[in-house]
Amino acid sequence: MDYFSNDSVNEDERRNTAFQLVNALREVVSISRKLNQPISYEQTIDLVQDLNPEIYDSITGLLDRKNESDWVKFYKELADAQSTPENEVNPVDLIEKDLKDLDNVALNKGNKRFLKKRIRDYKNAIEYFQPRKISEHKILNRDTYLAERKDLKLKHKIYEREEFVDYKLDSDNVLRLRLLHPDNAENIIGADLIYEHLDTKSGQIRFLHMQYKTWNNKSLNFKAGSLSAQIEKMSKNLCQAGYCNNDKGKKSIKGYRLPYCCAFLRPTSKLQNSDSKMVSTGLHVPICEVKKIMETEKSLNKKNVKGRNVSYKIFDELFNARMIGSRWLTYEEHTNFYKERNLLDVDNIIRLHAQEIIA
């Protein structure tokens, strides 16, 4: 049993963690494909199915985007009222019967405006009850030849228990996705995204790390759960360790670019129930700025991050333009970074690790 289908874990917690994961994957595709507009949530959920069918089945149960219209609710109640222990009435059967009658009436009427609207409502209600269809046209296509390409000079696997999928990008680059999740559902504390540019020609890697957290009423209480501890961990392992410095170990930067900031907190919206619309705020708050806010505030909110965050509209573009993110690291530095800080331990987090392999 995976975390998302574990009934012993609060459903709201599982739903919000699922939404964090979907947002992280959506952002990965936006970064890798250099898109002006992010892909749809439905396309993102399709990609989850490609990475892990079991998790896909669980997540779609938590994140059913098909909102219940009044007509859906009406026919659900009507079917329930007409059902008996011996005979369960299907709401679709009731809708289809009324739709057939309405179609026959509409054929003989001149003014059909409201009739047509009701027909559309009924058809949409029927669509609600249909199983989610997996798109035949994936937003990303698998690259089945990567393992045979010696020119890429790929490193050995990063994680001991890793499985990954490689995808072709519009350029000659390849996107390698790893979806790692703990075996013990009780230990999961959030969703984490690591995105890396791996340049096979120079043998160097640069990265950014994002911690996704669900905020309630556009506020994140620093004392709630493990948030404070996670912020401290990111600050210690990335900021204080000097990964926001240039290759000379200095914060001063030669030439024009933003600081080598590679650690961000990414608040996401709270989903009230399974049919809530998936709409997420697009704030990316540098961990160093979060730390400053923690010194004087009890929580993070839209007001106190104003002027301190990078919006989703420019975040991906800045990273692809190499204006934010860590400095370039050698393969050896990259490997040691994870080993020395025990960041390969995935027992307490759901982690999406993406590498854009620059051919």
C-alpha positions, 0 to 999 in steps of 0.5 A: 500500500502506498502513502496516498491510499493509506486510510490510516493517514488523514485524508486531508494530509494525503490530499494536500501532499498529493497536490504538492507532488502534482505541483512539483511535477508541473513545475518540472515540465514547465522548466524543462520545456521552457513553457510560457504557460504551465501545462494543465493539471490533467496533463500533469496527472497523466505524467504521474501515471507514466512514472508510477501507475500505483501512485496514479490510481491513489492520487486520482482518487484524492484529486478528482478535478471534476467538480460536482455541479448541482445536477450531479448532486441532484442525480446522486441524491435521486439515485440514492433515494430510489436505491434499495438493498436489492437494487442500486440505482445508477445516477447515469441511468437517470440522467440518460433517461431525462436527457433522452426525453429532453432531446425529443422535446427540443427537436420540435421547439423553435426557441431552444436556448434554455433547453440546449443549456439543460442538455449541456448540463446533463451531458456534463453531469454524465461526463462527471461519472465517467472514469478519467481517461489517460491521454493518448498523447503524452506531454512528454515522450519517453526516450528509450535510447538514452542508456545506449548513448555513450556520448552522454557520459552519465553518472552512476545512480544517485539513490540505492532504491531508484527507478527513473524514466527518461523523456525526450525534450524538444531540444536534444536534451533528455529529462530524467525523472525519479519519483522517490517515496518512503516505505513508511507512510507515517514518516512523510512530511511533504514534497520536495523537488530537486531540479538539476542541469547536467552538462555532459560536455563540461562534466558539471551540474547545477541545481535548485531545491524547493520545499513544497508546503501547504498553507492554510488561508494563505499563511504558514505557521513556522511552529506548525509541524516540521516546517521550522526544522525543514527550513533550518535543514535547507539553510544549513545544507545549502545557504550556510554551506556556501552554495549561494556563493560563486566558484571563488567562495564569494557572494559578490558576483562578476557580471550581471546575474542574481545571487546563486540562490538554490533553496526555495520554499514553495507554498501551495494552496490547501484543497478542501475536498476531492472536487476542489479546483486545483489552483496554486499560488506561484510564490517562490521564496528564498530560504534566506528570506524565509529565515529573516521573516522568522526572526520577527514573524510567527508565520509566513504570508502574502504580505510579509513575502511581498518584495522577497519572492520570485513569481512563477511567471519568471522563476523558470525563465530565470533558472533556465537563463542561469540567473538563479540556481547554484554555481556549476559543480563537478560530478565529484562535488555533486556526489559528495554534496548528497553523501556528506549531508545525508540528503539521499535519505528519503525516509521522511519525504516524497521527493521528485528528483529531475535532471535535465541532461544537456547533450 
